[in-house]
Amino acid sequence: MVIQDQTVQKLMDELDIPPGDRASLFDVLDSDGSGGLAVTELVQGLLKVRGEARRSDVIAVLLSVRTMQSMVRDLEGAMSECQDSIAKLREEAEM
């Protein structure tokens, strides 16, 4: 709701924050996923949103995505092992 305020919009214009990025800005700035914004999150996030993406920004995102992919594969393997264990326990219980 705050982001729709004209004063806030003017401040974002002055900070060179692109209008297209403003709708999802809260999600971007809430770096810890807490559902609220600490002053440090707000300041650091607004500084990063300004201007063009740098090569280091793109590389950081790429590395983060690779890490997440690895974590998802590990989770998938663990879940598969759990499913196998559950299936074996069910077979033993039916005997």
BAGU-869012 format. One record per residue (C-alpha): residue number from 1; residue in three letters; x, y, z. Coordinates in Angstrom, 2 decimals, always signed. Example, Ala and Ser with C-alpha at 12.3 -4.5 7.8 and 13.67 -1.06 7.14 Angstrom:
BEGIN
  resi  resn        x        y        z
     1   ALA   +12.30    -4.50    +7.80
     2   SER   +13.67    -1.06    +7.14
END
This chain:
BEGIN
  resi  resn        x        y        z
     1   MET    +0.00    +0.00    +0.00
     2   VAL    +2.80    +2.40    +0.90
     3   ILE    +4.40    +1.99    -2.49
     4   GLN    +1.31    +3.50    -4.12
     5   ASP    +1.66    +6.73    -2.16
     6   GLN    +2.59    +9.68    -4.40
     7   THR    +5.29   +10.87    -1.99
     8   VAL    +6.88    +7.42    -2.01
     9   GLN    +6.65    +7.32    -5.81
    10   LYS    +8.39   +10.68    -6.02
    11   LEU   +11.18    +9.47    -3.71
    12   MET   +11.63    +6.39    -5.87
    13   ASP   +11.82    +8.60    -8.95
    14   GLU   +14.55   +10.62    -7.24
    15   LEU   +16.41    +7.39    -6.39
    16   ASP   +16.18    +6.28   -10.06
    17   ILE   +14.28    +3.13    -9.16
    18   PRO   +12.60    +1.92   -12.36
    19   PRO    +8.77    +1.99   -12.23
    20   GLY    +8.59    -1.61   -13.44
    21   ASP   +10.57    -2.82   -10.40
    22   ARG    +8.42    -1.09    -7.84
    23   ALA    +5.54    -3.59    -7.72
    24   SER    +7.77    -6.42    -6.51
    25   LEU   +10.13    -4.20    -4.56
    26   PHE    +9.04    -5.41    -1.12
    27   ASP    +9.81    -9.04    -1.99
    28   VAL   +13.20    -8.02    -3.34
    29   LEU   +14.08    -5.94    -0.30
    30   ASP   +12.89    -8.48    +2.28
    31   SER   +16.17   -10.38    +1.98
    32   ASP   +15.64   -12.54    +5.07
    33   GLY   +12.06   -13.44    +4.16
    34   SER   +10.72   -12.21    +7.50
    35   GLY    +7.74   -10.40    +6.01
    36   GLY    +9.02    -7.06    +7.28
    37   LEU   +11.76    -4.63    +6.36
    38   ALA   +14.55    -3.64    +8.69
    39   VAL   +16.19    -0.29    +7.98
    40   THR   +19.37    -2.04    +6.83
    41   GLU   +17.42    -4.23    +4.39
    42   LEU   +15.67    -1.18    +3.02
    43   VAL   +18.82    +0.89    +2.55
    44   GLN   +20.97    -1.93    +1.16
    45   GLY   +18.18    -3.10    -1.12
    46   LEU   +17.43    +0.34    -2.52
    47   LEU   +21.10    +0.91    -3.24
    48   LYS   +21.27    -2.37    -5.17
    49   VAL   +18.08    -1.74    -7.15
    50   ARG   +19.38    +1.52    -8.56
    51   GLY   +21.12    +1.59   -11.92
    52   GLU   +22.06    -1.11   -14.36
    53   ALA   +22.96    -4.66   -13.40
    54   ARG   +26.69    -5.18   -13.16
    55   ARG   +28.50    -8.27   -14.30
    56   SER   +29.16    -9.20   -10.66
    57   ASP   +25.39    -9.06    -9.99
    58   VAL   +24.72   -11.50   -12.81
    59   ILE   +27.47   -13.85   -11.64
    60   ALA   +26.18   -13.72    -8.06
    61   VAL   +22.70   -14.72    -9.25
    62   LEU   +24.11   -17.51   -11.40
    63   LEU   +26.11   -18.92    -8.47
    64   SER   +23.08   -18.68    -6.18
    65   VAL   +20.93   -20.55    -8.69
    66   ARG   +23.56   -23.29    -9.02
    67   THR   +23.71   -23.64    -5.25
    68   MET   +19.92   -23.88    -5.07
    69   GLN   +19.91   -26.51    -7.83
    70   SER   +22.42   -28.58    -5.88
    71   MET   +20.35   -28.25    -2.71
    72   VAL   +17.20   -29.34    -4.56
    73   ARG   +19.03   -32.39    -5.99
    74   ASP   +20.27   -33.30    -2.51
    75   LEU   +16.75   -32.92    -1.11
    76   GLU   +15.36   -35.03    -3.93
    77   GLY   +17.86   -37.79    -3.12
    78   ALA   +17.04   -37.67    +0.58
    79   MET   +13.31   -37.82    -0.14
    80   SER   +13.82   -40.78    -2.44
    81   GLU   +15.74   -42.61    +0.30
    82   CYS   +12.94   -41.86    +2.78
    83   GLN   +10.33   -43.17    +0.36
    84   ASP   +12.33   -46.35    -0.14
    85   SER   +12.65   -46.82    +3.63
    86   ILE    +8.93   -46.28    +4.13
    87   ALA    +8.12   -48.78    +1.38
    88   LYS   +10.40   -51.38    +3.00
    89   LEU    +8.83   -50.79    +6.42
    90   ARG    +5.35   -51.23    +4.93
    91   GLU    +6.39   -54.48    +3.27
    92   GLU    +7.83   -55.78    +6.55
    93   ALA    +4.70   -54.73    +8.46
    94   GLU    +2.47   -56.60    +6.01
    95   MET    +4.37   -59.87    +6.54
END
